[in-house]
Amino acid sequence: MHFEKADRLKQLPPYLFAEIDKKKKAAIAAGKDIINLGIGDPDLPTPDFIIDALAKAAHDGRNHQYALDNGLPELREAFAEWFEKRFGVAVDPDKEVYPLIGSKEGLAHLPLSILNPGDVSLVPDPAYPVYGSSTIFAGAEPYLMPLRQERNFLPDLEAVPDDILQRAKMIFVNYPNNPTAAMAPKSFCEELIGFANKNGLAVCADMAYSEIAFGEKPLSLLSIPGGKDCAIEFHSLSKTFNMTGWRIAFAVGNADLVAALGQLKTNVDSGIFQAVQYAGIAALRDQSGFIDNLVATYKARRDILVDGFRSIGWDIVAPEATFYAWLPVPEGQASAEFVTRLLEEASVVCTPGVGFGASGEGFFRMTITTSEERIREAVQRISAVL
């Protein structure tokens, strides 16, 4: 018997990272030495103090049962304490904080919580694919806001048409940005909050890379006057503590948005494995300076990548944050064509900019989640085929 996919799935493009992984596996199967600078997954291990906290909690049988949907009170308090210490904003751990099984699921579930069929969400382009796909799953319509280099990869809010604004209910933003590595200045954050409150928009801010910054640290939208009236942020332990596979994160912000998200999640999942929650508490209360050391590691790798390309005449801008570099493809080549060439001729996996949206054409993304030695080798291989 053959079953058709739902129409909502048919509307989606092929998931970008799955396609990259397929090509990479084929090259590895052919015996090639692949340098993977495609998917942003930290290569360094989770710190021992977090693993130790997990092991201790996993040996406690009380943690083997269903967890509370809204997490342990101690976890919500740890999230709130970390947030206030980091951003200077006090939040109510019972009303303004909600644990997530990774920030991706929270980002995917929020549109289902607040959008109705026929509504519009404003989605940056290029962007992490889940923003658009989750809007489609909710029966709503994504309206794409181009991120242009001449605007420092910030959306032009004033360019959104009035008829779209009349139907829009939310706007996605992501700074530090994936894939462009751009930062958002305070002036833009103030403009965004004013725009959202004026037009009745919920601001959905993906803050997964808030701690991977090489200069001034990003601020929270909740620190902007009026921020709590409209914004919800999604913070993750994945990139900050090398815990991508652990699936622990939190939403924080407007109490109505947090409550709507929590109500939906109560109906679709049963919370985070409780031993992982205790590991998360240990991470959030870390006093070892792990984050500073991690950022220093990424900065050294970034500098090797940037200096390497500049040495072969490729004038690129050094990323201010994230573990990505957003680079222009050589003139006259499409991003998918160029990335395929890098894989086939240099055995280096990168991500075509068009995979993040039409406005990503003309660029490709590289990660620095591999060793300094392999980054140097990748630059050498790429320079040999240019």
Backbone torsions as a table, in degrees:
resi	resn	phi	psi	omega
1	MET	NA	136.7	-179.7
2	HIS	-107.3	133.3	178.8
3	PHE	-115.9	133.8	177.5
4	GLU	-80.4	146.3	172.6
5	LYS	-69.9	153.2	174.8
6	ALA	-62.5	151.5	-179.0
7	ASP	-58.2	-34.1	-178.5
8	ARG	-63.3	-32.5	177.1
9	LEU	-74.1	-34.0	179.9
10	LYS	-66.9	-21.3	179.4
11	GLN	-77.0	-15.3	-173.5
12	LEU	-86.2	143.1	170.9
13	PRO	-73.1	163.8	175.6
14	PRO	-56.0	138.2	-177.3
15	TYR	-67.2	121.8	-170.0
16	LEU	-51.3	-51.7	-172.1
17	PHE	-70.6	-27.9	176.2
18	ALA	-66.4	-39.4	178.9
19	GLU	-66.2	-41.2	178.3
20	ILE	-63.2	-44.1	-178.6
21	ASP	-61.9	-37.9	-179.9
22	LYS	-62.4	-46.1	179.6
23	LYS	-65.9	-39.6	-179.9
24	LYS	-63.4	-45.1	-179.6
25	LYS	-62.6	-37.4	178.7
26	ALA	-64.9	-39.9	179.3
27	ALA	-67.5	-39.6	178.2
28	ILE	-64.8	-41.1	178.5
29	ALA	-62.6	-27.4	178.1
30	ALA	-82.1	2.1	175.4
31	GLY	89.2	13.8	-179.5
32	LYS	-83.2	146.7	175.0
33	ASP	-85.7	98.2	-172.9
34	ILE	-91.3	132.2	168.4
35	ILE	-101.1	114.3	-173.1
36	ASN	-94.6	103.2	174.4
37	LEU	-114.0	31.7	-175.1
38	GLY	-95.8	-65.1	-174.5
39	ILE	-93.0	137.6	-176.5
40	GLY	-84.1	82.5	178.5
41	ASP	-127.1	116.0	-176.7
42	PRO	-51.6	136.6	-179.6
43	ASP	-90.3	-14.3	-178.3
44	LEU	-85.3	149.4	-176.0
45	PRO	-73.5	158.0	171.2
46	THR	-62.3	138.0	-178.3
47	PRO	-58.2	147.6	-177.0
48	ASP	-59.8	-36.2	-176.0
49	PHE	-65.7	-28.0	176.5
50	ILE	-76.5	-42.1	177.5
51	ILE	-61.7	-41.4	179.4
52	ASP	-62.6	-40.3	178.7
53	ALA	-64.8	-39.2	176.8
54	LEU	-63.0	-46.8	-176.8
55	ALA	-61.1	-43.3	179.2
56	LYS	-61.7	-45.9	-178.4
57	ALA	-69.4	-33.6	-179.2
58	ALA	-67.8	-24.7	178.3
59	HIS	-81.2	-6.9	178.5
60	ASP	-93.3	112.5	-176.3
61	GLY	-59.2	-21.4	179.2
62	ARG	-66.3	-17.4	-179.4
63	ASN	-93.0	5.3	-176.3
64	HIS	-95.0	1.3	-178.6
65	GLN	-98.8	177.5	176.2
66	TYR	-55.3	137.2	176.6
67	ALA	-84.7	163.6	171.7
68	LEU	-68.1	138.7	-179.3
69	ASP	-56.4	-40.4	-177.9
70	ASN	-94.2	14.8	172.7
71	GLY	80.6	166.5	175.6
72	LEU	-62.4	140.5	175.0
73	PRO	-54.6	-36.6	179.8
74	GLU	-63.4	-35.0	179.3
75	LEU	-69.7	-45.4	179.5
76	ARG	-62.5	-37.7	177.4
77	GLU	-65.8	-38.5	178.4
78	ALA	-65.9	-40.6	174.9
79	PHE	-58.4	-48.1	-177.4
80	ALA	-63.7	-41.3	178.9
81	GLU	-63.3	-45.9	179.7
82	TRP	-61.4	-43.4	-176.9
83	PHE	-63.2	-44.6	-179.6
84	GLU	-66.4	-40.6	179.4
85	LYS	-65.2	-40.5	-176.2
86	ARG	-77.7	-43.6	-171.0
87	PHE	-112.2	-7.3	179.3
88	GLY	73.3	24.8	-178.6
89	VAL	-123.0	122.9	177.0
90	ALA	-81.2	134.7	177.7
91	VAL	-131.8	150.9	179.9
92	ASP	-82.0	115.1	-177.0
93	PRO	-64.7	-17.2	-179.3
94	ASP	-94.7	-23.9	-175.5
95	LYS	-119.3	-22.0	-173.5
96	GLU	-118.2	7.8	-179.1
97	VAL	-133.3	137.3	177.3
98	TYR	-145.2	124.4	179.3
99	PRO	-69.0	150.0	-178.0
100	LEU	-131.1	153.8	174.9
101	ILE	-87.7	63.5	-171.7
102	GLY	89.7	146.7	-176.9
103	SER	-69.6	-25.1	-179.4
104	LYS	-59.5	-43.0	-179.4
105	GLU	-68.3	-33.2	176.7
106	GLY	-66.0	-43.9	177.1
107	LEU	-61.7	-36.8	-179.4
108	ALA	-73.9	-31.2	-176.0
109	HIS	-86.7	-24.6	-177.0
110	LEU	-58.7	-46.1	177.9
111	PRO	-58.2	-36.7	176.6
112	LEU	-64.5	-22.3	-177.3
113	SER	-83.6	-27.5	-170.8
114	ILE	-131.9	-9.9	-179.3
115	LEU	-101.4	146.1	173.5
116	ASN	-115.3	158.9	175.5
117	PRO	-53.3	133.5	-178.0
118	GLY	96.6	-18.1	175.7
119	ASP	-72.9	168.2	-179.8
120	VAL	-125.1	140.9	166.6
121	SER	-116.7	141.6	178.9
122	LEU	-89.0	121.1	-171.1
123	VAL	-123.1	127.3	177.1
124	PRO	-67.1	154.4	-179.1
125	ASP	-143.3	112.0	9.9
126	PRO	-77.6	161.9	-178.4
127	ALA	-164.6	165.1	170.6
128	TYR	-57.3	126.9	-170.1
129	PRO	-59.0	-24.7	-173.9
130	VAL	-63.5	-24.7	-179.5
131	TYR	-62.2	-48.6	-179.6
132	GLY	-72.5	-41.8	-176.9
133	SER	-66.3	-38.1	179.5
134	SER	-67.9	-32.0	175.5
135	THR	-64.2	-44.0	178.8
136	ILE	-63.7	-41.5	178.9
137	PHE	-60.0	-31.1	179.6
138	ALA	-80.1	-1.1	-178.5
139	GLY	79.9	10.6	-179.2
140	ALA	-99.6	-178.3	-173.5
141	GLU	-118.9	123.3	173.8
142	PRO	-78.8	132.3	172.2
143	TYR	-108.5	120.9	-172.2
144	LEU	-85.9	130.0	176.9
145	MET	-108.1	110.5	-177.7
146	PRO	-62.7	138.1	172.5
147	LEU	-104.5	109.4	-174.8
148	ARG	-105.3	146.4	179.9
149	GLN	-60.5	-37.1	-178.5
150	GLU	-66.9	-16.4	174.9
151	ARG	-106.1	18.9	-178.6
152	ASN	57.1	33.8	177.5
153	PHE	58.0	38.0	172.1
154	LEU	-109.2	139.1	179.9
155	PRO	-70.1	148.7	175.4
156	ASP	-89.0	95.7	-175.5
157	LEU	-64.4	-33.6	-177.9
158	GLU	-72.5	-12.8	-179.2
159	ALA	-86.0	-6.3	179.1
160	VAL	-70.8	123.9	-176.5
161	PRO	-62.9	150.3	-178.6
162	ASP	-60.1	-38.2	-177.9
163	ASP	-68.1	-29.0	174.9
164	ILE	-71.9	-43.6	-179.6
165	LEU	-61.0	-32.6	179.4
166	GLN	-65.2	-25.7	-179.8
167	ARG	-102.7	-11.9	-174.4
168	ALA	-75.0	139.3	178.5
169	LYS	-119.6	-18.8	-178.5
170	MET	-153.9	162.4	177.6
171	ILE	-136.6	132.7	175.3
172	PHE	-93.6	136.6	170.8
173	VAL	-137.1	157.1	-175.8
174	ASN	-151.3	96.2	177.3
175	TYR	-139.3	130.3	-3.1
176	PRO	-55.0	143.9	-164.3
177	ASN	-96.1	137.2	166.5
178	ASN	-110.4	118.4	21.2
179	PRO	-103.7	-5.7	-166.3
180	THR	-80.8	-14.8	-176.2
181	ALA	67.1	14.8	-179.7
182	ALA	-73.8	154.5	174.2
183	MET	-109.2	155.9	177.3
184	ALA	-108.3	121.5	177.8
185	PRO	-71.3	164.0	180.0
186	LYS	-58.1	-36.2	-178.3
187	SER	-61.2	-39.8	177.9
188	PHE	-68.7	-40.4	179.2
189	CYS	-60.1	-40.7	177.8
190	GLU	-66.1	-42.1	177.6
191	GLU	-61.4	-42.8	-178.1
192	LEU	-62.6	-46.8	-179.1
193	ILE	-64.8	-40.6	176.9
194	GLY	-63.4	-43.0	178.8
195	PHE	-62.1	-44.3	-178.3
196	ALA	-66.2	-45.8	-179.8
197	ASN	-66.7	-35.9	178.6
198	LYS	-65.1	-36.8	-173.6
199	ASN	-105.4	9.1	176.8
200	GLY	66.0	38.2	-177.5
201	LEU	-102.0	140.7	166.9
202	ALA	-83.5	131.8	177.4
203	VAL	-97.6	119.6	178.3
204	CYS	-105.0	105.1	-173.7
205	ALA	-105.8	115.6	176.3
206	ASP	-84.4	109.8	-175.3
207	MET	-111.7	32.0	-175.2
208	ALA	-60.1	-26.1	-175.4
209	TYR	-108.8	21.3	-173.8
210	SER	-60.4	-25.8	-176.3
211	GLU	-99.3	-7.4	-179.8
212	ILE	-98.7	78.3	-179.0
213	ALA	-134.5	142.5	-170.6
214	PHE	-102.1	0.4	176.2
215	GLY	-138.4	-123.1	177.2
216	GLU	-66.3	135.2	-177.6
217	LYS	-76.8	145.7	178.4
218	PRO	-61.9	151.3	176.3
219	LEU	-99.1	166.6	176.7
220	SER	-91.3	141.5	174.4
221	LEU	-62.8	-24.4	-179.8
222	LEU	-71.9	-13.1	176.4
223	SER	-85.1	-9.7	178.2
224	ILE	-84.8	135.0	176.5
225	PRO	-52.4	128.6	-177.3
226	GLY	89.7	-5.1	-177.0
227	GLY	-62.9	-43.3	-179.6
228	LYS	-69.9	-14.7	178.5
229	ASP	-74.2	-19.3	-171.9
230	CYS	-142.3	-11.6	-168.0
231	ALA	-110.3	146.4	169.6
232	ILE	-131.9	133.2	-178.3
233	GLU	-112.6	151.7	179.9
234	PHE	-120.7	111.7	-178.9
235	HIS	-111.0	144.1	-172.3
236	SER	-129.3	144.2	171.9
237	LEU	-86.0	-6.9	-174.1
238	SER	-59.8	-55.9	-176.5
239	LYS	-82.5	-32.2	-175.5
240	THR	-70.5	-35.7	-176.3
241	PHE	-123.8	19.2	-179.8
242	ASN	55.4	49.2	-176.1
243	MET	-122.1	38.8	-174.2
244	THR	-58.8	-38.9	-177.5
245	GLY	-81.8	-8.1	-175.8
246	TRP	-80.1	-26.5	178.0
247	ARG	59.4	72.6	175.2
248	ILE	-146.0	131.4	-177.0
249	ALA	-160.5	-175.5	175.7
250	PHE	-154.5	151.3	171.1
251	ALA	-101.1	144.2	-179.5
252	VAL	-147.1	138.3	176.9
253	GLY	148.3	-143.3	-175.5
254	ASN	-49.9	127.5	-173.2
255	ALA	-62.7	-36.0	179.1
256	ASP	-66.4	-41.2	179.2
257	LEU	-67.8	-41.4	177.8
258	VAL	-62.1	-42.3	-179.6
259	ALA	-65.7	-40.8	178.9
260	ALA	-63.5	-44.2	177.9
261	LEU	-62.2	-43.6	179.4
262	GLY	-62.2	-39.8	179.3
263	GLN	-63.7	-42.0	178.2
264	LEU	-64.4	-45.6	-177.3
265	LYS	-63.4	-33.0	176.8
266	THR	-58.1	-28.6	-177.9
267	ASN	-91.9	-7.7	-175.8
268	VAL	-125.7	-15.4	177.2
269	ASP	-148.0	172.3	-177.0
270	SER	-119.7	28.2	173.7
271	GLY	85.3	-179.1	-176.4
272	ILE	-86.9	137.8	173.6
273	PHE	-47.8	127.5	-167.8
274	GLN	-63.0	-31.7	177.2
275	ALA	-64.6	-36.1	176.4
276	VAL	-66.4	-33.8	177.1
277	GLN	-61.7	-42.9	178.6
278	TYR	-65.9	-35.4	174.8
279	ALA	-64.2	-38.0	177.4
280	GLY	-63.8	-39.4	176.6
281	ILE	-60.6	-43.7	178.8
282	ALA	-61.1	-40.9	179.5
283	ALA	-64.0	-47.7	-176.0
284	LEU	-64.7	-27.7	-178.7
285	ARG	-100.3	17.0	-179.2
286	ASP	-61.1	134.6	177.0
287	GLN	-117.1	12.2	-172.3
288	SER	-85.8	-9.3	-175.6
289	GLY	79.1	20.7	-177.0
290	PHE	-57.2	-44.6	-176.2
291	ILE	-61.9	-43.8	179.9
292	ASP	-60.3	-41.7	179.0
293	ASN	-66.5	-38.7	179.1
294	LEU	-63.5	-45.8	179.6
295	VAL	-62.3	-39.0	178.1
296	ALA	-62.4	-37.9	177.3
297	THR	-63.4	-46.6	179.9
298	TYR	-66.1	-36.6	179.7
299	LYS	-63.6	-42.4	178.6
300	ALA	-62.3	-41.1	178.1
301	ARG	-66.5	-41.7	178.5
302	ARG	-58.7	-44.8	-177.6
303	ASP	-63.6	-37.1	177.8
304	ILE	-64.2	-43.5	179.3
305	LEU	-63.6	-49.6	-177.5
306	VAL	-64.2	-48.2	-179.4
307	ASP	-62.9	-37.5	179.6
308	GLY	-62.3	-46.4	-179.8
309	PHE	-69.9	-37.4	178.4
310	ARG	-64.2	-33.1	-179.1
311	SER	-67.0	-20.2	177.9
312	ILE	-105.4	16.8	173.5
313	GLY	88.4	14.1	-179.7
314	TRP	-100.4	102.1	-174.8
315	ASP	-80.5	99.9	-177.7
316	ILE	-117.1	155.7	178.7
317	VAL	-87.9	130.9	179.5
318	ALA	-70.3	125.5	178.1
319	PRO	-60.0	139.3	178.5
320	GLU	-86.5	-15.8	-174.5
321	ALA	-160.9	173.7	-178.3
322	THR	69.1	179.0	172.9
323	PHE	-111.4	39.1	177.6
324	TYR	-121.8	155.6	167.7
325	ALA	-125.6	133.9	-177.2
326	TRP	-111.6	106.1	-168.3
327	LEU	-116.3	145.3	176.6
328	PRO	-73.9	140.4	174.7
329	VAL	-77.5	156.2	177.1
330	PRO	-56.7	145.9	-175.9
331	GLU	-56.8	136.2	176.5
332	GLY	89.0	0.3	179.9
333	GLN	-116.8	143.0	174.0
334	ALA	-81.1	153.1	-174.3
335	SER	-63.5	-42.2	-179.8
336	ALA	-65.5	-39.8	177.9
337	GLU	-62.1	-44.9	-177.4
338	PHE	-67.3	-43.4	-179.7
339	VAL	-64.9	-39.2	176.1
340	THR	-61.4	-39.4	177.3
341	ARG	-63.7	-40.9	178.0
342	LEU	-62.0	-39.7	179.3
343	LEU	-67.4	-45.8	-174.4
344	GLU	-75.0	-35.5	-173.3
345	GLU	-102.2	-25.7	-178.0
346	ALA	-117.7	-6.5	-177.5
347	SER	56.8	38.5	176.8
348	VAL	-118.2	126.0	179.6
349	VAL	-93.4	122.6	172.7
350	CYS	-129.4	179.2	-176.5
351	THR	-118.0	126.1	178.7
352	PRO	-69.2	138.0	-178.7
353	GLY	-59.7	-33.8	-178.2
354	VAL	-64.6	-20.6	177.6
355	GLY	-66.5	-17.1	177.4
356	PHE	-97.7	1.2	-179.1
357	GLY	136.1	159.3	-175.5
358	ALA	-57.9	-34.1	-178.7
359	SER	-74.3	-6.4	175.2
360	GLY	-84.8	-6.7	178.1
361	GLU	-60.6	142.3	-176.7
362	GLY	97.1	-4.7	-179.9
363	PHE	-133.6	163.4	168.5
364	PHE	-140.4	156.5	-176.6
365	ARG	-110.5	136.8	173.5
366	MET	-120.9	146.3	173.6
367	THR	-102.7	162.9	174.4
368	ILE	-118.4	33.2	179.5
369	THR	-94.0	51.6	173.1
370	THR	-152.5	174.3	-170.9
371	SER	-69.8	160.2	177.5
372	GLU	-58.9	-39.8	-179.9
373	GLU	-61.0	-44.5	-178.6
374	ARG	-70.7	-32.3	176.3
375	ILE	-65.1	-44.2	176.6
376	ARG	-58.9	-44.4	-179.3
377	GLU	-64.9	-38.9	178.7
378	ALA	-61.5	-43.4	178.4
379	VAL	-61.3	-43.3	179.1
380	GLN	-61.6	-44.7	-179.8
381	ARG	-63.6	-42.9	-178.6
382	ILE	-65.9	-41.8	180.0
383	SER	-61.3	-29.3	-177.8
384	ALA	-73.5	-19.6	-177.8
385	VAL	-109.1	-1.4	179.6
386	LEU	-73.4	NA	NA
